Amino acid sequence: MAIATYATPVPKRAEATPKLDRLVSLDAYRGLIMLALISHGFGLGVLQSSPNWAWLARQVDHAEWSGCTFWDLIQPAFTFMVGMAMPFAFARRRAEGATTFDLFRHVAWRSLVLLALSNVLSNFNSRQGRPVLQLINVLCQIAFGYLLCFLITRLRFSWQVACGVGLLAGYWALFVLFPAPDGAFSKTGNIGAVLDLKFLGYNYSGYYTTINFIGNAITILFGCWAGMLMRLERPPAYKLKVLGGCAVAAFALGLALEPFNPMVKRLWTASFTLFSAGWVIVMLMALYWIVDVKQRRKWAFPFLVLGMNSVFIYSFSQVLRGWLDRGLGVFTGNFWYFGELGAIPQNLMVLAVMWLMCYWLYTKSLYIKI
């Protein structure tokens, strides 16, 4: 979420990273992911019947079960950025005199607010006529992982790694030790679905499970470690080398685990956690190199506008995007003269209006945060 990313000033030294008031690449990254998150696939799903463009349509939708598409990487990137911002935000609060208990209280309160906001947004357009507790929305998953990662990062780094490995291994073992009739990682009857049915009284659509937050928390933890790396007074080349090595290791481990632990985003399995982290880190490396190292920022301005107000635009998209789409459709005719391809310019029109909302907030220096 929109966590402050002010960096702690460091003494100037040869080859050190230039001192920045903000890690601008993180804001740009957040805005890029928010753009994808609110885009509804840019309307490209209509290309699925095209023999030449069906591959692109598949990339703006989740894998049916196992596998990984671009769309499957949006939530890992989002949660990774939450973790990455944590060291910066906590360092700033420490500099202002906050104690460990103050930080814990802040994290606990933010987690509760995220849980509440998630359920408000999820139930706002519900057709059931009453609120239904859900814990699978991205904000709920972040709330659980955010609190868990705060506690983990109070430990020495070696113990943090041990906790991360232990959580991934334990999560994997949970499915294997309590397999579904059709297999440990099957769509129905897996341990996550069993637990949801027992404690919530229902299963989520799309075969998601509440305990996905465990894998999600590891992604946040990876982001925390990336944030710690970025705060070091070391040359950019060193940081990029470390990130590159981590990306290669994540790809290799994720693919090595896949035969034994299927790559399922809907369950956030260990293999998916690692493989998706590889891609997320590669995207971070590219943005860090271009935006913060080479200082080429003008092109990223549209993303920065969205990234600075991620809470607002996410909430608006969840509740009012359909209303905006229908309203604009009265004037655009949903670009009917393009046939089914009209969904593409219509989606782009909706995105443009939502961006302009964020731009207005940006010009007024209004940033809605939790």
Long-range contacts (C-beta under 8 A, 24 or more apart in sequence): 1-82, 1-114, 1-139, 1-142, 1-310, 1-311, 1-369, 1-370, 2-30, 2-307, 2-308, 2-309, 2-310, 2-311, 2-367, 2-368, 2-369, 2-370, 3-82, 3-85, 3-86, 3-88, 3-89, 3-369, 4-85, 4-88, 4-89, 4-92, 4-369, 5-85, 5-88, 5-89, 6-88, 6-89, 6-92, 7-88, 7-91, 7-230, 7-231, 8-88, 8-91, 8-92, 8-95, 8-231, 10-233, 11-233, 13-233, 15-235, 16-233, 16-234, 16-235, 17-233, 17-234, 17-235, 17-236, 17-239, 17-292, 17-293, 18-292, 18-295, 20-292, 23-88, 23-230, 23-292, 24-291, 24-292, 24-297, 24-300, 24-304, 25-284, 25-287, 25-288, 25-290, 25-291, 25-292, 26-81, 26-84, 26-85, 26-307, 27-303, 27-304, 27-307, 27-308, 28-287, 28-291, 28-297, 28-300, 28-303, 28-304, 28-307, 29-77, 29-81, 29-283, 29-284, 29-287, 29-303, 29-307, 30-78, 30-81, 30-303, 30-306, 30-307, 30-310, 31-300, 31-302, 31-303, 31-304, 31-305, 31-306, 31-307, 31-308, 31-310, 32-283, 32-287, 32-303, 32-307, 33-74, 33-77, 33-78, 33-81, 34-78, 34-306, 34-307, 34-310, 34-313, 34-314, 35-302, 35-303, 35-306, 35-351, 36-71, 36-74, 37-74, 37-78, 37-314, 37-317, 38-313, 38-314, 38-317, 38-321, 38-351, 38-354, 39-347, 39-351, 40-321, 40-347, 41-71, 41-347, 42-344, 42-347, 42-348, 42-351, 43-343, 43-344, 43-345, 43-346, 43-347, 43-348, 44-344, 45-343, 46-340, 46-341, 46-343, 46-344, 62-265, 62-266, 63-265, 65-187, 65-207, 65-262, 65-264, 65-266, 66-262, 66-263, 66-264, 67-263, 68-263, 68-265, 68-272, 68-275, 68-276, 72-265, 72-272, 72-276, 73-276, 73-279, 73-280, 75-138, 75-141, 75-216, 75-265, 76-219, 76-273, 76-276, 76-277, 76-279, 76-280, 77-280, 77-283, 78-138, 78-142, 79-138, 79-141, 79-142, 79-145, 79-216, 79-219, 79-220, 79-223, 80-219, 80-220, 80-222, 80-223, 80-226, 80-277, 80-280, 80-284, 81-223, 82-142, 82-145, 82-146, 82-220, 82-223, 83-145, 83-149, 83-219, 83-220, 83-221, 83-222, 83-223, 83-224, 83-225, 83-226, 83-227, 84-223, 84-224, 84-226, 84-227, 84-230, 84-284, 85-223, 85-227, 86-146, 86-149, 86-150, 86-153, 86-220, 86-223, 86-224, 86-227, 87-153, 87-224, 87-227, 87-228, 87-230, 87-231, 88-227, 88-230, 88-231, 91-231, 100-154, 103-150, 104-150, 107-146, 107-147, 107-150, 108-147, 110-143, 110-146, 110-370, 111-143, 111-144, 111-146, 111-147, 112-143, 113-370, 114-139, 114-140, 114-142, 114-143, 114-146, 114-370, 115-139, 115-140, 115-143, 117-315, 117-370, 118-143, 121-315, 121-318, 121-319, 122-318, 124-318, 124-319, 125-319, 125-322, 132-202, 133-200, 134-200, 134-204, 135-200, 135-210, 135-213, 136-204, 136-208, 136-209, 136-210, 136-212, 140-213, 141-212, 141-213, 141-216, 142-216, 142-220, 144-213, 144-216, 144-217, 145-213, 145-216, 145-217, 145-219, 145-220, 145-221, 146-220, 148-213, 148-217, 148-220, 149-217, 149-220, 149-221, 149-224, 152-221, 153-221, 153-224, 160-221, 160-225, 163-221, 164-218, 164-221, 167-214, 167-217, 167-218, 168-215, 168-218, 168-270, 168-273, 169-270, 170-214, 171-211, 171-214, 171-215, 171-269, 171-270, 172-261, 172-269, 172-270, 174-211, 175-267, 175-269, 185-261, 185-262, 185-264, 185-267, 185-269, 190-267, 192-267, 206-266, 207-266, 207-267, 208-266, 208-267, 209-266, 209-267, 212-266, 212-267, 212-268, 214-268, 215-267, 215-268, 215-269, 215-270, 215-272, 215-273, 216-268, 218-273, 219-268, 219-273, 219-276, 219-277, 219-280, 222-277, 222-280, 222-281, 226-281, 226-284, 230-288, 236-288, 236-289, 236-292, 236-293, 239-288, 240-285, 240-288, 240-289, 240-293, 243-281, 243-284, 243-285, 243-288, 244-285, 246-277, 246-281, 247-277, 247-278, 247-279, 247-281, 247-282, 247-285, 248-278, 250-274, 250-275, 250-277, 250-278, 250-281, 251-275, 251-278, 254-278, 302-355, 305-355, 305-358, 305-359, 305-362, 306-355, 306-358, 308-358, 308-361, 308-362, 308-367, 309-358, 309-361, 309-362, 309-366, 309-367, 309-368, 311-368, 311-369, 311-370, 312-357, 312-358, 312-361, 312-368, 313-354, 313-357, 313-358, 316-354, 316-357, 317-354, 321-350, 321-354, 324-350, 324-353, 324-354, 325-350, 328-353
